[in-house]
Amino acid sequence: MEFFAATKAHDFFSFGPVADILGWIMDLLFRFTQSFGVMKIGLCIILFTLIIKVLMFPLTIKQQKFSKLNAVMQPEIMAIQKKYKGKTDQTSMMKMNAETKAVYEKYGTSMTGGCLQLVIQMPILFALYRVIYNIPGYVSSVKAYFETIVDAIGGTNAISTLTQFANDHNIALTTLTNKSGELTNTDQMIDILYKFTPEQWDKFQQLFSGSAADVIATTSQEIIDMNTFLGLNLAASPWNGFVPSVAWLIPILAGLTQWYSTKLMTSQTKVSDDMPGANVMKQMNITMPLMSVFFCFTFPIGIGIYWISQSVFMVIQQWIVNAYLGKIDMDEMIKKNVEKANAKRAKKGLPPSKISQNATTSLKQVQAEEEKQEADLRKKIERSKAQVKESNAYYNDNAKPGSLAAKANMVKKYNEKHNK
């Protein structure tokens, strides 16, 4: 039961169905390059990243259109926020929300206009990471080479041997084992074999003899060739202590390319220092690339190759997007947005004018309620003043206000009034 629980958790966090589809695409790419005699997982990762970027390009355009439109709307939204700054009562909050909604409807969009693209992209990005992190688990063409080795060493009968070897060589079993710490099936054996370095393959081969040793020698060499890209083992981590190596270029390039791609992305949407969250955005533009450097130092080099590839393709993509957005007539784009919003309203049987009236109607209702409350308050104040004036007139009758006579008269009338 423990193993099945761990498996279900793994499927959930890896976005199973999405990861399976992405793995299928990766497998097609591997078969494609294999038909030309090229079996390089690194090349497949780059091609894979390119295809995913192309598939997600329409979402990227929509998201950045919203960002540019949002930059145009910001002065109006900020003016509303400034107008209600410091007012936390419910009426003021309702008025601010109604006026803000009216601004978004004026431009034919909504407050959540940029969220849909992110909601769609997030499962893809997480699943993408999982596929790159564990190639044999999702790419059947690559998995076949590891299955050959598992069969040669005796299948699941060799679990104890493989577990002991992993422990002796500090190969982490995290995410590959159940709570008991034991390898439980062929797939998990393949997961750990994928982490072997060339040196570890040689040592592992020495544990066997005869045909098993021959199969390990031949197949492991093919795996090493597949998993080597630009002289680097994709399954290895760049960090091996404070000793610089060529592998350090991977996290450094990952950070630099992400920083430049982010800079290009924000160049079309100028962010004012007065905008809410402006400082946070600026800090994120620095901290995110630094986080990329940190993670790519600790993750397998294959993840770093993916990170660099997607940043490089993002830069190329951003050049295209910026050129496209630079030619867009904002008035025309707003007009089309409003027309699309009107079309959606028409399908619901609502007149197009209803779009611009909803927020205005809400705002008028709030204003009317506030005016009524203010009118009631004024009446109470006037009634109170009248009562005070009437009382003063009664007690100060026939005497100069504030004089001893007036005070004596006040005491006398008070006694008369309360002795009745």
C-alpha positions in Angstrom: 0.0 0.0 0.0 2.8 2.4 0.8 4.3 2.0 -2.7 1.0 2.6 -4.4 0.5 5.7 -2.3 3.9 7.0 -3.3 3.2 6.2 -7.0 -0.1 8.2 -6.9 1.7 11.2 -5.3 4.4 11.0 -8.0 1.7 11.0 -10.7 -0.1 14.0 -9.2 3.0 16.2 -8.8 4.3 15.2 -12.3 1.0 16.1 -13.9 0.8 12.5 -15.2 -1.3 12.9 -18.4 0.4 16.1 -19.5 3.8 14.6 -18.8 2.9 11.4 -20.8 1.9 13.6 -23.8 5.2 15.6 -23.6 7.1 12.3 -23.2 5.5 11.0 -26.4 6.6 14.1 -28.2 10.1 13.6 -26.9 10.1 10.0 -28.0 9.1 11.0 -31.5 12.0 13.4 -31.6 14.4 10.7 -30.4 13.2 8.3 -33.1 13.5 11.1 -35.7 17.1 11.9 -34.9 17.9 8.2 -34.6 16.7 7.6 -38.2 19.7 9.9 -39.2 22.1 8.0 -37.0 22.1 10.7 -34.3 21.1 9.5 -30.8 21.8 12.5 -28.5 19.4 13.2 -25.7 20.8 16.7 -25.4 19.8 17.5 -29.0 16.4 16.0 -28.4 16.0 18.3 -25.4 16.8 21.4 -27.5 14.4 20.3 -30.3 11.8 19.4 -27.7 12.1 22.9 -26.1 11.7 24.5 -29.5 8.5 22.6 -30.3 7.0 23.4 -26.9 7.8 27.1 -27.4 6.2 27.1 -30.9 3.1 25.4 -29.5 2.8 27.9 -26.7 3.5 30.9 -28.9 -0.2 32.0 -29.3 -0.6 32.0 -25.5 2.6 34.1 -25.2 1.2 36.6 -27.6 -2.1 36.9 -25.7 -0.4 37.3 -22.4 1.9 40.0 -23.6 -0.9 41.8 -25.4 -2.7 41.9 -22.0 0.5 43.2 -20.4 0.8 46.0 -22.9 -2.9 46.9 -22.5 -2.5 46.8 -18.8 0.3 49.3 -19.0 -2.1 51.7 -20.9 -4.8 51.2 -18.2 -2.5 51.6 -15.2 -2.7 55.4 -15.0 -6.5 55.3 -14.7 -6.4 52.4 -12.2 -3.7 54.1 -10.1 -5.8 57.3 -10.1 -8.7 55.3 -8.7 -6.5 53.6 -6.1 -5.1 57.1 -5.1 -8.7 58.4 -4.8 -9.6 55.8 -2.3 -6.3 55.5 -0.5 -6.7 55.0 3.2 -10.4 54.3 2.9 -11.1 50.8 4.2 -14.9 51.0 4.8 -17.1 48.7 2.8 -18.8 51.4 0.8 -15.4 52.9 -0.4 -14.1 49.4 -1.3 -17.3 48.7 -3.4 -16.9 52.0 -5.2 -13.2 51.4 -5.9 -14.0 47.9 -7.3 -16.8 49.2 -9.4 -14.7 52.0 -10.9 -11.8 49.6 -11.5 -14.1 47.2 -13.2 -15.5 50.0 -15.4 -11.9 50.8 -16.6 -11.3 47.2 -17.6 -14.6 47.0 -19.4 -13.8 50.3 -21.2 -10.8 48.5 -22.7 -12.7 45.3 -23.5 -10.9 43.1 -21.0 -11.2 41.9 -17.4 -9.2 41.9 -14.2 -8.3 38.2 -14.8 -7.5 38.7 -18.5 -3.8 37.7 -18.0 -4.4 34.8 -15.6 -5.9 32.2 -18.1 -2.7 31.9 -20.1 -0.7 31.3 -16.8 -3.2 28.7 -15.6 -2.8 26.8 -18.9 1.0 27.1 -19.0 1.7 26.1 -15.4 0.8 22.4 -15.7 2.8 22.2 -19.0 5.9 23.8 -17.4 5.8 21.4 -14.3 5.2 18.4 -16.5 8.0 19.5 -18.9 10.5 19.7 -16.0 9.5 16.1 -14.9 10.1 14.7 -18.4 13.5 16.3 -18.7 14.5 15.3 -15.2 13.6 11.6 -15.8 14.0 10.9 -19.6 13.8 7.1 -19.4 10.5 7.3 -17.4 8.7 9.0 -20.3 10.7 8.3 -23.5 10.2 4.6 -24.4 12.9 4.6 -27.0 15.5 5.5 -24.4 13.9 3.3 -21.7 14.5 0.2 -24.0 18.3 0.5 -23.5 18.0 0.4 -19.7 15.5 -2.5 -19.9 18.1 -4.5 -21.8 20.5 -4.0 -18.8 17.9 -4.8 -16.2 17.1 -8.1 -18.0 20.8 -9.0 -18.3 21.5 -8.6 -14.6 18.5 -10.7 -13.6 15.5 -8.4 -13.5 14.1 -7.5 -10.2 16.2 -10.3 -8.6 19.1 -7.9 -8.8 17.3 -5.2 -6.7 19.4 -5.8 -3.6 22.7 -5.6 -5.7 21.6 -2.3 -7.3 20.5 -0.8 -4.0 23.8 -1.7 -2.3 25.7 -0.2 -5.2 23.7 3.0 -5.0 24.3 3.3 -1.3 28.0 2.6 -1.7 28.4 5.3 -4.4 26.2 8.0 -2.7 23.5 7.8 -5.5 20.4 9.3 -4.0 17.3 7.1 -3.9 14.9 9.9 -3.2 11.7 9.9 -5.3 12.8 6.4 -6.5 11.9 4.4 -3.4 9.0 3.8 -1.2 9.1 4.6 2.6 11.0 1.4 3.4 13.9 2.6 1.2 13.8 -0.5 -1.0 13.7 -0.5 -4.8 10.4 -2.2 -5.8 10.2 -2.6 -9.6 11.9 -2.4 -12.9 11.0 1.2 -13.5 12.7 2.4 -10.3 15.7 0.3 -11.2 15.9 2.1 -14.5 15.5 5.5 -12.7 18.6 4.8 -10.7 20.6 3.4 -13.6 19.9 6.7 -15.4 21.9 8.5 -12.7 25.1 6.5 -13.4 28.2 8.3 -14.5 30.6 6.6 -17.0 32.9 5.7 -14.1 30.0 4.1 -12.1 29.0 2.1 -15.2 32.5 0.6 -15.3 32.4 -0.3 -11.6 28.9 -1.7 -11.9 30.0 -3.9 -14.8 32.7 -5.5 -12.6 30.0 -6.9 -10.3 28.9 -9.3 -13.1 30.5 -11.8 -15.4 29.8 -13.6 -18.6 27.0 -12.4 -20.9 25.6 -10.0 -18.3 29.0 -8.1 -18.1 29.1 -8.0 -22.0 25.6 -6.6 -22.2 26.4 -4.0 -19.6 29.6 -3.0 -21.4 28.0 -2.7 -24.8 24.6 -1.1 -23.8 26.1 1.2 -21.2 28.5 2.7 -23.8 25.5 3.5 -26.0 23.7 5.1 -23.0 26.8 7.1 -22.2 27.0 8.3 -25.8 23.3 9.2 -25.8 23.6 11.0 -22.5 26.8 13.0 -23.3 26.3 16.4 -24.8 29.2 18.8 -25.5 31.4 16.5 -23.4 29.0 16.7 -20.4 27.0 13.9 -18.8 23.4 15.1 -18.7 22.5 13.0 -15.7 25.3 14.5 -13.6 25.1 17.7 -11.5 27.5 20.6 -12.3 28.3 21.0 -8.6 31.1 18.8 -7.3 32.4 21.1 -4.6 34.3 24.4 -5.0 36.4 23.1 -7.9 35.6 25.0 -11.1 34.8 22.9 -14.1 33.4 23.3 -17.6 30.0 22.2 -16.2 29.8 25.5 -14.3 29.1 27.2 -17.6 25.6 25.6 -17.7 24.1 27.3 -14.6 26.0 30.6 -15.4 24.5 30.6 -19.0 21.1 29.6 -17.6 21.1 32.7 -15.4 22.4 35.1 -18.0 20.0 34.0 -20.7 17.0 34.2 -18.4 18.0 37.7 -17.3 18.3 38.9 -20.9 15.0 37.2 -21.9 13.2 38.8 -18.9 14.7 42.2 -19.8 13.4 41.9 -23.4 10.0 40.8 -22.2 9.6 43.9 -19.9 10.9 46.4 -22.5 7.5 46.7 -24.1 5.7 47.3 -20.9 7.3 50.2 -19.0 6.7 49.9 -15.3 6.2 53.1 -13.3 7.8 53.2 -9.8 4.4 54.2 -8.5 2.6 51.1 -9.8 1.6 48.6 -7.1 4.2 45.8 -7.0 6.7 47.6 -9.2 9.5 47.1 -6.7 8.7 43.5 -6.3 8.7 43.0 -10.1 12.1 44.7 -10.4 13.5 42.5 -7.6 12.1 39.4 -9.3 13.9 40.2 -12.5 17.1 39.9 -10.6 16.3 37.1 -8.1 14.8 34.7 -10.6 18.0 34.5 -12.8 20.0 34.0 -9.6 17.6 31.2 -8.5 18.1 29.6 -12.0 21.9 29.6 -11.4 21.4 28.0 -8.0 19.0 25.3 -9.2 21.1 24.5 -12.3 24.1 23.9 -10.1 22.2 21.3 -8.1 20.0 19.7 -10.8 21.2 17.3 -13.5 22.9 19.1 -16.4 20.0 18.0 -18.7 17.8 20.4 -16.7 20.3 23.2 -17.3 20.4 22.5 -21.1 16.6 22.8 -21.1 16.8 26.0 -19.1 19.3 27.6 -21.4 17.4 26.4 -24.5 14.1 27.8 -23.4 15.7 31.1 -22.5 17.5 31.4 -25.9 14.3 30.5 -27.7 12.4 33.0 -25.6 14.9 35.7 -26.6 14.3 34.9 -30.3 10.6 34.7 -29.7 10.6 38.0 -27.8 12.4 39.8 -30.7 9.5 38.7 -32.9 6.8 39.6 -30.3 8.3 43.0 -29.6 8.4 43.8 -33.3 4.8 42.7 -33.6 3.6 44.6 -30.5 5.5 47.7 -31.7 3.4 47.9 -34.8 0.1 47.4 -33.0 -2.4 50.3 -33.0 -3.6 50.3 -29.4 -6.9 52.0 -30.3 -7.6 49.3 -32.9 -6.7 46.6 -30.4 -9.1 48.1 -27.8 -11.8 48.3 -30.4 -11.4 44.6 -31.3 -11.4 43.7 -27.6 -14.7 45.5 -27.0 -16.2 43.9 -30.1 -15.2 40.4 -28.8 -16.7 41.3 -25.4 -19.9 42.5 -27.1 -20.1 39.3 -29.1 -19.9 37.2 -25.9 -22.6 39.3 -24.4 -24.8 38.8 -27.5 -24.5 35.0 -27.2 -25.9 35.3 -23.7 -28.8 37.3 -25.0 -27.6 40.6 -23.5 -27.4 43.9 -25.5 -23.9 45.1 -26.3 -24.4 48.3 -24.4 -24.9 46.2 -21.2 -21.2 45.7 -21.1 -20.4 49.3 -20.4 -23.5 49.8 -18.2 -22.9 47.1 -15.7 -20.0 48.7 -13.8 -21.6 52.2 -14.2 -24.9 50.9 -12.8 -23.1 49.3 -9.8 -21.2 52.6 -9.3 -24.4 54.6 -9.4 -26.1 52.3 -6.9 -23.1 52.7 -4.5 -23.1 56.5 -5.0 -26.9 56.7 -4.4 -26.5 54.7 -1.2 -23.7 56.9 0.0 -25.6 60.0 -0.8 -28.6 58.7 1.2 -26.5 58.0 4.2 -24.9 61.5 4.0 -28.4 63.0 3.8 -29.6 61.1 6.8 -26.5 62.2 8.8 -27.1 65.9 7.8 -30.7 65.6 9.0 -29.6 64.2 12.4 -27.1 67.0 12.8 -29.6 69.7 11.9 -32.2 68.1 14.3 -29.6 68.0 17.1 -28.7 71.7 16.5 -32.4 72.7 16.5 -32.9 70.9 19.9 -29.9 72.6 21.4 -31.1 76.0 20.1 -34.6 75.4 21.4 -33.2 74.4 24.8 -30.9 77.4 25.0 -33.8 79.7 24.1 -36.0 78.2 26.8 -33.4 78.6 29.6 -32.1 82.0 28.5 -35.6 83.5 28.2 -35.6 87.3 29.1 -32.0 87.3 30.1 -28.7 88.1 28.4 -27.0 84.8 27.5 -24.1 84.0 29.8 -25.1 86.6 32.5 -25.8 85.8 36.2 -29.4 86.5 35.5 -29.5 83.9 32.7 -27.8 81.3 34.9 -30.2 82.0 37.8 -33.1 81.9 35.4 -31.8 78.6 34.0 -31.7 77.1 37.6 -35.2 78.4 38.3 -36.7 77.0 35.1 -34.9 73.7 35.6 -36.5 73.4 39.1 -39.9 74.4 37.8 -39.7 71.9 35.0 -38.7 69.0 37.2 -41.1 69.9 40.1 -44.2 69.6 37.9 
